[in-house]
Amino acid sequence: MTRWYGKFFGFVAGWLLFRHPGGGLVGLLLGHAFDADWFKSQRDTPYRVLGVAEDASDAEIDQAYRRLISQYHPDKLTGVAEELRRQAERKAADINAAYDRIKTLRKRP
């Protein structure tokens, strides 16, 4: 089921704010953008972090996770600058969080 309430409340708020039907149109467009998730950041989609599509199989997700974590794991970066090591730790944490989030989402019925 698609969301509709962003369009409705956007239309009402735009009409009341601008006191003109054109304001309702602006609010309707913003509400549509909200309903279509145009305002989501990349952090909200764990599939993008792993570089796979949302309809990817579990094997593809596992393979992408293993490939990325082996590339960015901080223990593999011995002897590099401290700043690069911190960046790799942050990236590995993002990869782990995305993988855990996908596994949690897929466990739900």
Backbone as a chain_set.jsonl record, in Angstrom:
{"seq": "MTRWYGKFFGFVAGWLLFRHPGGGLVGLLLGHAFDADWFKSQRDTPYRVLGVAEDASDAEIDQAYRRLISQYHPDKLTGVAEELRRQAERKAADINAAYDRIKTLRKRP", "coords": {"N": [[0.846, -1.179, 0.0], [0.593, 2.161, -0.872], [1.803, 5.264, 0.444], [-0.253, 8.023, 1.349], [-0.773, 10.159, 2.938], [1.112, 12.198, 3.097], [0.748, 13.722, 0.796], [-1.861, 14.662, 1.245], [-1.716, 16.123, 3.733], [0.291, 17.895, 3.004], [-0.963, 19.335, 0.943], [-3.077, 20.588, 2.359], [-1.613, 22.073, 4.279], [-0.054, 23.707, 2.61], [-2.067, 25.186, 1.304], [-3.246, 26.549, 3.462], [-1.027, 27.956, 4.43], [-0.164, 29.64, 2.306], [-2.554, 30.739, 1.607], [-3.874, 30.409, -0.81], [-4.866, 28.673, -3.775], [-2.659, 27.903, -5.287], [-0.688, 27.543, -3.389], [-1.562, 25.224, -2.251], [-0.987, 23.472, -4.314], [1.828, 23.557, -4.331], [2.3, 22.496, -1.78], [1.172, 19.98, -2.207], [2.962, 18.892, -4.071], [5.315, 18.775, -2.512], [4.399, 17.022, -0.552], [4.015, 14.745, -2.112], [6.687, 14.19, -2.761], [7.606, 13.516, -0.226], [6.055, 11.215, 0.291], [7.076, 9.538, -1.679], [9.562, 8.996, -0.755], [11.749, 10.666, -1.36], [13.322, 12.173, 0.232], [14.931, 10.599, 1.726], [18.023, 9.64, 3.102], [21.242, 8.27, 2.135], [22.096, 6.651, 4.201], [19.799, 5.525, 5.148], [19.197, 3.423, 3.551], [20.235, 0.325, 3.565], [20.928, -1.4, 1.533], [22.2, 0.042, -0.446], [24.613, 0.634, 0.761], [25.909, -1.818, 0.75], [25.943, -2.181, -1.944], [24.1, -3.62, -3.477], [21.041, -4.692, -5.085], [17.637, -4.249, -3.924], [16.167, -6.521, -4.345], [17.975, -8.548, -4.314], [19.445, -11.783, -3.879], [19.921, -13.818, -0.902], [22.412, -15.012, -0.983], [23.828, -13.342, -2.733], [23.88, -11.02, -1.206], [25.356, -11.872, 1.015], [27.788, -12.41, -0.274], [28.51, -9.85, -1.235], [28.796, -8.548, 1.215], [30.956, -9.979, 2.383], [32.983, -9.416, 0.538], [33.234, -6.588, 0.74], [33.789, -6.237, 3.503], [36.169, -7.58, 3.75], [37.749, -5.929, 2.296], [37.693, -3.467, 3.67], [38.291, -4.014, 6.315], [39.723, -3.117, 9.387], [41.917, -4.52, 10.49], [43.26, -5.537, 8.329], [44.633, -3.432, 7.374], [47.274, -2.823, 8.289], [50.038, -0.834, 9.151], [49.401, 1.474, 7.752], [48.507, 4.968, 7.412], [47.205, 6.647, 10.295], [44.821, 8.09, 9.968], [43.683, 6.941, 7.665], [43.216, 4.413, 8.659], [41.257, 4.956, 10.605], [39.2, 5.849, 8.936], [38.694, 3.476, 7.58], [37.77, 1.921, 9.71], [35.374, 3.25, 10.3], [33.98, 2.855, 7.88], [33.851, 0.047, 7.858], [32.246, -0.319, 10.097], [29.873, 0.834, 9.155], [29.297, -0.961, 7.082], [28.917, -3.359, 8.497], [26.688, -2.608, 10.065], [24.777, -2.156, 8.055], [24.576, -4.714, 6.926], [23.618, -6.186, 9.131], [21.166, -4.859, 9.44], [19.842, -5.51, 7.04], [19.637, -8.295, 7.327], [17.978, -8.387, 9.575], [15.659, -7.165, 8.536], [14.929, -9.047, 6.637], [14.27, -11.245, 8.145], [11.845, -10.712, 9.214], [8.359, -11.46, 8.797]], "CA": [[0.0, 0.0, 0.0], [1.395, 3.375, -0.956], [1.42, 6.305, 1.398], [-1.038, 9.098, 0.777], [-0.989, 11.235, 3.9], [2.02, 13.31, 2.811], [0.079, 14.566, -0.197], [-3.015, 15.308, 1.859], [-1.306, 17.145, 4.682], [1.03, 18.906, 2.263], [-1.934, 20.183, 0.26], [-3.771, 21.415, 3.357], [-0.66, 23.022, 4.867], [0.288, 24.691, 1.587], [-3.217, 26.067, 1.084], [-3.381, 27.421, 4.623], [0.147, 28.805, 4.569], [-0.14, 30.657, 1.262], [-3.917, 31.254, 1.434], [-4.129, 30.442, -2.24], [-4.811, 27.308, -4.308], [-1.296, 27.605, -5.741], [0.03, 27.028, -2.233], [-1.972, 23.831, -2.124], [-0.242, 22.721, -5.315], [3.204, 23.432, -3.837], [2.248, 21.533, -0.686], [0.903, 18.67, -2.793], [4.214, 18.408, -4.65], [6.205, 18.408, -1.407], [3.838, 15.819, 0.048], [4.324, 13.629, -2.995], [8.113, 13.89, -2.578], [7.707, 12.814, 1.052], [5.482, 9.872, 0.129], [7.937, 8.751, -2.563], [10.845, 8.836, -0.057], [12.814, 11.403, -2.018], [14.132, 12.839, 1.244], [15.722, 9.619, 2.462], [19.457, 9.71, 2.851], [21.844, 6.994, 1.789], [22.208, 5.84, 5.404], [18.541, 4.847, 5.401], [19.061, 2.259, 2.692], [21.42, -0.517, 3.756], [21.277, -2.079, 0.292], [23.16, 0.886, -1.157], [25.919, 0.519, 1.415], [26.524, -3.05, 0.269], [26.018, -2.142, -3.396], [23.228, -4.631, -4.081], [19.655, -4.287, -5.271], [16.763, -4.707, -2.844], [15.663, -7.863, -4.648], [19.117, -9.464, -4.389], [19.293, -13.0, -3.077], [20.734, -13.853, 0.317], [23.787, -15.362, -1.364], [24.45, -12.133, -3.281], [24.116, -10.106, -0.091], [26.489, -12.414, 1.769], [28.997, -12.244, -1.078], [28.859, -8.434, -1.217], [29.265, -8.244, 2.568], [32.303, -10.546, 2.57], [33.917, -8.678, -0.309], [33.466, -5.255, 1.296], [34.391, -6.27, 4.831], [37.575, -7.964, 3.59], [38.446, -4.776, 1.738], [37.758, -2.351, 4.607], [38.52, -4.427, 7.694], [40.889, -2.382, 9.91], [43.055, -5.398, 10.755], [43.986, -5.756, 7.078], [45.336, -2.204, 7.03], [48.382, -2.565, 9.21], [51.12, -0.053, 8.579], [48.936, 2.637, 7.002], [48.324, 6.171, 8.227], [46.14, 6.53, 11.303], [43.57, 8.63, 9.413], [43.117, 5.912, 6.782], [42.722, 3.331, 9.519], [39.979, 5.407, 11.193], [38.194, 5.83, 7.87], [38.352, 2.07, 7.334], [36.948, 1.475, 10.841], [34.02, 3.809, 10.11], [33.363, 2.175, 6.748], [33.545, -1.318, 8.29], [31.089, -0.227, 10.988], [28.707, 1.057, 8.29], [29.028, -2.213, 6.362], [28.343, -4.289, 9.471], [25.342, -2.145, 10.424], [23.902, -2.388, 6.907], [24.359, -6.166, 6.811], [22.723, -6.561, 10.228], [19.839, -4.301, 9.154], [19.229, -6.317, 5.98], [19.281, -9.595, 7.899], [16.811, -8.169, 10.438], [14.499, -6.913, 7.68], [14.551, -10.28, 5.931], [13.721, -12.218, 9.103], [10.43, -10.377, 9.441], [7.457, -12.117, 7.815]], "C": [[0.891, 1.241, 0.0], [0.89, 4.408, 0.039], [0.684, 7.428, 0.676], [-1.073, 10.327, 1.68], [-0.043, 12.41, 3.694], [1.388, 14.279, 1.822], [-1.069, 15.341, 0.426], [-2.598, 16.444, 2.789], [-0.481, 18.248, 4.025], [0.099, 19.864, 1.554], [-2.62, 21.13, 1.239], [-2.827, 22.467, 3.925], [-0.279, 24.095, 3.855], [-0.833, 25.673, 1.341], [-3.354, 27.056, 2.243], [-2.208, 28.388, 4.765], [0.141, 29.943, 3.551], [-1.494, 31.31, 1.02], [-4.296, 31.399, -0.043], [-4.076, 29.006, -2.757], [-3.43, 26.919, -4.829], [-0.437, 27.071, -4.606], [-0.312, 25.568, -1.985], [-1.227, 22.948, -3.109], [1.216, 22.514, -4.88], [3.253, 22.402, -2.704], [2.006, 20.121, -1.18], [2.179, 18.071, -3.392], [5.21, 17.996, -3.567], [5.712, 17.146, -0.704], [4.101, 14.583, -0.791], [5.789, 13.217, -2.842], [8.325, 13.143, -1.268], [7.197, 11.386, 0.922], [6.372, 8.967, -0.72], [9.329, 8.537, -1.975], [11.998, 9.508, -0.78], [13.755, 12.039, -1.005], [14.954, 11.862, 2.069], [17.19, 9.786, 2.116], [19.987, 8.326, 2.52], [21.956, 6.088, 3.007], [20.927, 5.052, 5.676], [18.382, 3.583, 4.554], [20.314, 1.396, 2.808], [21.841, -1.253, 2.484], [22.295, -1.272, -0.513], [24.548, 0.785, -0.551], [26.647, -0.722, 0.912], [26.623, -3.1, -1.255], [25.213, -3.215, -4.078], [21.828, -4.054, -4.24], [18.808, -4.843, -4.131], [16.212, -6.103, -3.091], [16.789, -8.886, -4.8], [18.877, -10.673, -3.48], [20.179, -12.924, -1.842], [22.185, -14.174, -0.002], [24.522, -14.146, -1.93], [24.768, -11.126, -2.183], [25.299, -10.577, 0.74], [27.806, -12.205, 1.023], [29.455, -10.779, -1.08], [29.399, -8.024, 0.152], [30.694, -8.747, 2.762], [33.349, -9.785, 1.758], [34.256, -7.319, 0.297], [34.173, -5.301, 2.643], [35.844, -6.724, 4.729], [38.393, -6.797, 3.039], [38.668, -3.686, 2.788], [38.039, -2.754, 6.049], [39.797, -3.767, 8.223], [42.105, -3.256, 10.176], [43.878, -5.683, 9.495], [44.847, -4.555, 6.714], [46.429, -1.885, 8.044], [49.467, -1.784, 8.476], [50.68, 1.127, 7.736], [48.751, 3.807, 7.96], [47.118, 6.005, 9.154], [44.795, 7.033, 10.775], [42.905, 7.614, 8.484], [42.55, 4.752, 7.582], [41.389, 3.707, 10.161], [38.868, 5.418, 10.151], [37.742, 4.4, 7.577], [37.497, 1.523, 8.465], [35.524, 1.991, 10.71], [33.284, 3.089, 8.983], [32.985, 0.737, 7.118], [32.346, -1.325, 9.23], [29.807, -0.002, 10.183], [28.312, -0.223, 7.561], [28.38, -3.232, 7.295], [26.917, -3.903, 9.852], [24.355, -2.398, 9.284], [23.58, -3.87, 6.762], [23.403, -6.656, 7.91], [21.3, -6.072, 9.97], [19.12, -5.119, 8.084], [18.79, -7.667, 6.527], [18.059, -9.473, 8.808], [15.562, -7.948, 9.598], [14.02, -8.191, 7.0], [14.014, -11.35, 6.863], [12.248, -11.969, 9.349], [9.553, -11.049, 8.397], [6.879, -11.162, 6.825]], "O": [[1.83, 1.342, 0.789], [-0.281, 4.422, 0.42], [0.98, 7.734, -0.48], [-1.376, 11.425, 1.215], [-0.375, 13.528, 4.088], [1.476, 15.496, 1.982], [-1.234, 16.533, 0.169], [-3.062, 17.576, 2.654], [-0.545, 19.405, 4.442], [0.333, 21.072, 1.554], [-2.732, 22.328, 0.979], [-3.202, 23.633, 4.042], [-0.19, 25.271, 4.206], [-0.586, 26.869, 1.183], [-3.554, 28.252, 2.028], [-2.398, 29.53, 5.184], [0.414, 31.09, 3.905], [-1.584, 32.315, 0.315], [-4.94, 32.364, -0.455], [-3.315, 28.196, -2.228], [-3.069, 25.743, -4.815], [0.444, 26.241, -4.83], [0.534, 24.779, -1.565], [-0.875, 21.812, -2.791], [1.768, 21.426, -5.043], [4.136, 21.544, -2.672], [2.566, 19.167, -0.641], [2.44, 16.878, -3.236], [5.877, 16.97, -3.7], [6.513, 16.3, -0.307], [4.375, 13.506, -0.261], [6.096, 12.025, -2.8], [9.145, 12.227, -1.208], [7.843, 10.45, 1.395], [6.413, 7.757, -0.498], [10.19, 7.954, -2.633], [13.108, 8.976, -0.808], [14.877, 12.408, -1.354], [15.613, 12.27, 3.025], [17.543, 10.043, 0.966], [19.266, 7.333, 2.615], [21.916, 4.866, 2.862], [20.962, 4.027, 6.357], [17.507, 2.763, 4.831], [21.341, 1.711, 2.207], [22.988, -1.684, 2.371], [23.153, -1.844, -1.185], [25.548, 0.844, -1.267], [27.855, -0.688, 0.675], [27.309, -3.964, -1.801], [25.593, -3.683, -5.152], [21.477, -3.056, -3.61], [19.209, -5.79, -3.454], [15.832, -6.796, -2.147], [16.579, -9.966, -5.351], [18.198, -10.583, -2.458], [21.069, -12.079, -1.749], [23.092, -13.655, 0.648], [25.701, -13.942, -1.641], [25.801, -10.459, -2.224], [26.15, -9.775, 1.126], [28.82, -11.862, 1.631], [30.646, -10.5, -0.942], [30.348, -7.245, 0.24], [31.547, -8.01, 3.256], [34.459, -9.541, 2.231], [35.425, -6.939, 0.361], [35.064, -4.492, 2.9], [36.674, -6.303, 5.535], [39.593, -6.699, 3.294], [39.72, -3.046, 2.797], [38.025, -1.895, 6.93], [40.843, -3.848, 7.579], [43.231, -2.766, 10.093], [45.056, -6.03, 9.585], [45.703, -4.653, 5.835], [46.479, -0.78, 8.585], [49.765, -2.057, 7.313], [51.511, 1.733, 7.06], [48.831, 3.641, 9.177], [46.151, 5.315, 8.831], [43.75, 6.468, 11.097], [41.685, 7.45, 8.521], [41.522, 4.179, 7.219], [40.489, 2.872, 10.254], [37.732, 5.043, 10.442], [36.558, 4.146, 7.356], [36.584, 0.736, 8.215], [34.57, 1.259, 10.976], [32.107, 2.754, 9.116], [31.916, 0.261, 6.735], [31.518, -2.234, 9.171], [28.769, -0.585, 10.497], [27.126, -0.532, 7.438], [27.409, -3.891, 6.924], [26.042, -4.762, 9.951], [23.221, -2.809, 9.527], [22.433, -4.235, 6.504], [22.494, -7.443, 7.645], [20.337, -6.786, 10.249], [17.925, -5.39, 8.207], [17.692, -8.133, 6.223], [17.199, -10.354, 8.812], [14.506, -8.493, 9.917], [12.818, -8.382, 6.814], [13.356, -12.283, 6.403], [11.493, -12.892, 9.654], [9.955, -11.192, 7.243], [6.113, -11.567, 5.951]]}, "num_chains": 1, "name": "protein.A"}
